[in-house]
Amino acid sequence: MRAAILSGHYKPGEWLRQERLAHDFGVSQMPVREALKELAAEGLIEHVPYRGARVIVFSIDDILDLYCHRAFLESRAASIAAEVITPEETAALESLQEEMEENSAPEAVFKYRELNRKFHQQIYQASRREYLIRTLNQMWATFPTMLIANFAATAVQPLPERDATDAVEHRKVIAALKSRDRAAAEQSMHRHILATAEQLVNFIKGQP
């Protein structure tokens, strides 16, 4: 069920009826009820009194809150990583960035987003801070994949001109990590994530 929601099989705002879900997955309603409780705890669905459960719908304010939260955590992780990251890890980041640039065409949007996910995960995992890693892993399990899929305008296409900006910002982060400059790594990551949020919000607001 989680995978079906994240992939967009069940759309934002769609009601999740236990009978239908049990039929879809070939199980009884009891495991469906338990799964719905778990998904509600993860924030993927919400229970509406007297109506049932539905897939969560993100608002513009939710986007801003989520990106601000992520910017704070990932910039802190980048700052810490700058002290302990290995040459092998920075080389892996450079390799990921090169692959992203090779897959920047609109038709490769899903490949690009997966590489971007790996890029960010590589950095916060390099911090060796278990709480940060667990928290960000949980966030990335649903975000930004589900958030992007929540809006038709961004579900299957990249943000206009964002890929080129991403490349410049990513390379600034890599440079800061290689030079072990904690302040620069923190600031570069923070600016990068908030710039993405601003562009995403502006793009969504500009859609008819």
BATORKOL-267565 format. One line per 3 residues: number of its first residue (from 1); their letters; for each residue x, y, z of N, C-alpha, C. Coordinates in steps of 0.1 Angstrom, whole numbers. Example, Ala and Ser with C-alpha at 12.3 -4.5 7.8 and 13.67 -1.06 7.14 Angstrom:
! residues 2
1	as	132:-57:78:123:-45:78:132:-33:78  128:-22:71:137:-11:71:129:0:79
END
This chain:
! residues 208
1	mra	8:-12:0:0:0:0:9:13:0  19:12:8:28:23:8:34:26:-6  39:16:-12:45:17:-26:34:22:-36
4	ail	22:18:-34:11:22:-43:8:37:-42  9:42:-29:6:56:-27:18:64:-32  30:60:-29:42:68:-33:43:68:-49
7	sgh	39:58:-55:40:57:-70:28:65:-77  18:69:-69:7:77:-74:-4:68:-79  -4:55:-76:-15:46:-79:-27:50:-72
10	ykp	-26:53:-59:-36:60:-52:-33:75:-51  -42:83:-56:-39:97:-58:-42:105:-45  -35:117:-44:-38:126:-33:-52:129:-32
13	gew	-58:127:-20:-72:130:-17:-81:118:-20  -75:108:-25:-84:96:-28:-88:88:-16  -100:85:-15:-105:77:-3:-101:63:-4
16	lrq	-96:57:7:-91:43:7:-101:35:15  -110:28:8:-120:19:14:-114:5:17  -116:1:29:-110:-12:33:-114:-24:24
19	erl	-127:-24:20:-131:-35:11:-124:-35:-2  -122:-23:-8:-115:-22:-20:-100:-26:-19  -94:-21:-8:-80:-24:-6:-78:-39:-4
22	ahd	-87:-45:4:-86:-59:6:-86:-67:-7  -95:-63:-15:-97:-69:-29:-84:-67:-37  -79:-54:-37:-68:-51:-45:-55:-59:-41
25	fgv	-54:-62:-28:-42:-68:-24:-44:-83:-21  -56:-88:-22:-59:-102:-20:-57:-106:-6  -62:-98:4:-60:-101:18:-74:-98:25
28	sqm	-75:-102:37:-87:-98:45:-86:-84:50  -97:-79:55:-97:-65:60:-89:-62:72  -86:-72:80:-78:-70:92:-64:-65:90
31	pvr	-56:-71:81:-43:-65:78:-44:-51:71  -55:-49:64:-57:-36:58:-59:-25:68  -66:-29:79:-68:-19:90:-55:-16:97
34	eal	-47:-26:99:-34:-24:105:-25:-15:97  -25:-18:84:-17:-11:74:-21:4:74  -34:7:74:-39:20:74:-34:28:87
37	kel	-34:21:98:-30:28:110:-15:32:109  -7:22:103:7:25:102:10:36:92  2:37:81:4:47:71:0:61:76
40	aae	-10:61:85:-15:73:91:-4:78:100  3:69:108:14:73:117:25:79:109  27:74:97:38:79:88:35:92:81
43	gli	22:96:81:18:108:75:14:107:61  12:95:56:9:93:42:-6:94:39  -14:90:50:-28:91:49:-34:98:61
46	ehv	-46:102:60:-53:109:72:-66:102:74  -70:101:87:-84:96:90:-93:108:92  -104:108:85:-114:118:86:-126:112:94
49	pyr	-130:118:105:-141:113:113:-154:110:105  -159:98:107:-172:94:100:-171:93:85  -159:94:79:-158:93:65:-148:82:61
52	gar	-137:81:69:-127:70:65:-113:76:63  -105:69:56:-91:73:54:-89:78:39  -80:87:37:-77:92:24:-62:95:23
55	viv	-57:95:11:-43:99:9:-41:114:12  -31:117:18:-28:131:23:-27:140:10  -32:152:12:-30:162:2:-21:173:7
58	fsi	-11:177:0:-2:187:4:-6:201:-1  -5:211:7:-8:225:3:6:232:1  5:244:-4:17:253:-6:24:255:7
61	ddi	16:257:18:23:259:31:30:246:35  24:234:32:31:222:35:44:221:28  45:225:16:57:224:8:68:233:15
64	ldl	64:245:19:74:254:25:79:248:38  69:243:46:73:237:59:83:225:57  79:216:48:87:204:45:101:208:40
67	ych	102:217:31:115:221:26:124:228:37  117:236:45:125:243:56:130:233:66  122:223:69:126:212:78:138:205:72
70	raf	137:201:59:147:194:53:160:202:51  158:215:49:170:224:47:178:225:60  171:226:71:178:226:84:185:213:87
73	les	179:202:85:185:189:89:197:186:79  194:188:66:205:184:56:217:194:57  214:206:60:226:215:61:234:212:73
76	raa	228:208:84:235:204:96:243:192:93  237:182:86:244:170:82:256:173:73  254:182:64:265:186:55:277:192:62
79	sia	273:200:72:284:207:80:292:196:88  285:187:94:292:176:101:300:167:91  294:164:80:301:156:70:314:162:65
82	aev	314:175:65:326:182:60:339:178:68  337:174:80:348:171:89:353:156:87  343:148:83:346:133:84:345:126:70
85	itp	340:133:60:338:126:47:351:122:41  351:110:35:363:104:29:365:108:14  377:107:9:379:110:-5:371:100:-14
88	eet	369:88:-9:361:79:-17:346:84:-18  341:89:-7:328:94:-6:326:107:-15  336:116:-15:334:127:-24:335:124:-38
91	aal	344:113:-41:345:109:-55:331:103:-59  325:96:-50:311:90:-54:301:101:-56  302:112:-49:293:123:-51:296:130:-65
94	esl	309:131:-68:312:137:-81:307:127:-93  308:114:-91:303:105:-101:288:106:-102  281:107:-91:266:109:-91:262:121:-98
97	qee	270:132:-95:266:145:-102:268:144:-117  279:138:-121:282:136:-135:270:128:-142  266:118:-135:255:110:-141:242:118:-141
100	mee	240:126:-131:228:135:-131:228:144:-144  240:150:-146:241:159:-158:239:152:-171  242:139:-171:240:131:-183:226:127:-185
103	nsa	218:128:-174:204:124:-175:195:136:-172  198:148:-177:191:160:-174:180:163:-184  179:155:-195:168:157:-204:154:154:-198
106	pea	144:161:-202:131:159:-196:126:145:-196  129:137:-207:124:123:-207:131:114:-197  142:119:-191:149:111:-180:146:116:-166
109	vfk	135:123:-165:132:130:-152:132:120:-140  126:108:-142:126:98:-131:139:93:-127  148:91:-137:162:87:-135:169:98:-127
112	yre	167:110:-132:174:122:-126:170:123:-111  157:122:-108:152:123:-94:158:112:-85  159:100:-90:165:90:-82:180:92:-80
115	lnr	187:97:-90:201:101:-88:202:112:-78  193:122:-78:193:133:-69:191:128:-55  182:119:-53:180:113:-40:192:106:-35
118	kfh	199:99:-43:212:92:-39:222:102:-35  223:113:-43:233:124:-40:231:129:-26  219:133:-23:216:139:-9:218:128:2
121	qqi	214:116:-1:216:106:9:230:103:12  239:104:1:253:101:3:259:112:13  254:124:12:260:135:20:256:133:35
124	yqa	243:131:37:239:130:51:243:117:58  245:107:50:250:94:55:265:96:59  272:105:52:286:107:55:288:115:68
127	srr	277:120:74:278:127:87:281:117:98  277:104:96:279:94:106:270:97:119  260:106:117:251:109:129:239:101:127
130	eyl	237:91:136:226:81:134:212:87:135  210:97:144:197:103:145:194:111:132  203:119:127:201:126:115:198:117:103
133	irt	206:106:102:204:96:91:190:90:92  186:85:104:173:79:105:162:89:102  163:101:107:153:111:104:152:114:90
136	lnq	163:117:83:163:120:69:159:108:60  163:96:64:158:85:57:143:84:57  137:86:68:123:86:69:116:97:61
139	mwa	122:109:61:117:120:53:118:117:38  129:111:34:131:109:20:123:97:15  118:88:24:110:77:20:97:82:14
142	tfp	93:94:17:80:99:12:82:112:5  93:119:7:95:132:3:109:134:-4  110:140:-15:100:147:-22:92:139:-32
145	tml	94:126:-33:87:118:-43:72:120:-43  66:118:-31:52:120:-30:47:134:-31  55:143:-26:52:157:-27:51:162:-42
148	ian	61:158:-49:62:162:-63:50:156:-71  47:143:-68:36:136:-75:23:141:-71  22:149:-60:10:155:-55:4:165:-64
151	faa	13:171:-73:8:182:-82:10:177:-96  0:178:-104:0:173:-118:11:179:-126  14:192:-123:23:200:-131:37:195:-129
154	tav	40:188:-118:54:184:-115:55:169:-115  45:161:-116:45:147:-114:54:140:-124  53:144:-137:60:137:-147:70:146:-156
157	qpl	73:158:-151:82:166:-158:90:174:-148  103:177:-152:111:185:-143:107:199:-143  112:206:-132:110:221:-131:118:228:-142
160	per	112:237:-149:119:244:-160:132:250:-155  143:247:-161:156:253:-159:162:249:-145  155:240:-138:160:236:-125:173:227:-125
163	dat	174:219:-135:185:209:-136:198:216:-137  199:227:-145:211:234:-147:215:241:-133  205:247:-127:208:253:-114:212:243:-103
166	dav	206:231:-104:209:220:-95:224:217:-96  229:216:-108:243:212:-111:253:222:-104  250:235:-106:259:245:-100:259:244:-85
169	ehr	247:243:-79:245:243:-65:251:230:-59  249:219:-66:255:206:-61:270:207:-61  276:213:-71:291:213:-72:296:222:-61
172	kvi	289:233:-57:293:241:-46:294:233:-33  284:225:-31:284:216:-19:295:207:-20  298:200:-31:309:191:-32:322:198:-29
175	aal	324:210:-35:337:217:-33:339:220:-18  328:224:-11:329:227:3:332:215:11  327:204:8:330:191:15:344:187:12
178	ksr	349:188:0:363:184:-3:373:193:4  369:206:6:379:215:13:377:215:28  367:207:32:364:205:47:360:219:53
181	dra	352:226:45:348:239:50:333:237:55  332:236:69:319:233:75:309:244:72  313:256:73:304:268:71:299:268:57
184	aae	308:266:48:304:267:33:295:255:30  298:243:35:290:232:32:275:234:38  275:239:50:261:241:56:254:252:48
187	qsm	260:263:45:253:274:38:249:270:23  258:262:17:255:258:3:243:249:2  243:239:12:232:230:12:219:237:16
190	hrh	219:246:25:207:253:30:202:261:18  210:269:11:206:277:0:200:269:-11  207:257:-14:202:249:-25:188:244:-22
193	ila	185:239:-10:172:233:-8:161:244:-8  164:255:-2:154:266:-2:152:272:-15  162:272:-24:160:277:-37:151:267:-45
196	tae	153:254:-43:144:245:-49:130:247:-45  128:249:-32:114:251:-27:108:264:-33  116:274:-34:110:287:-40:106:285:-55
199	qlv	115:278:-62:112:276:-76:100:266:-78  99:256:-69:87:247:-70:74:254:-67  74:262:-56:62:270:-52:58:279:-63
202	nfi	68:287:-69:65:297:-79:59:290:-91  65:278:-95:60:271:-107:46:266:-105  43:260:-93:29:255:-90:19:267:-90
205	kgq	23:278:-84:14:289:-84:11:295:-97  20:293:-107:19:298:-120:10:289:-129  7:277:-124:-1:268:-132:-16:272:-132
208	p	-23:270:-143:-37:274:-144:-46:265:-135
END
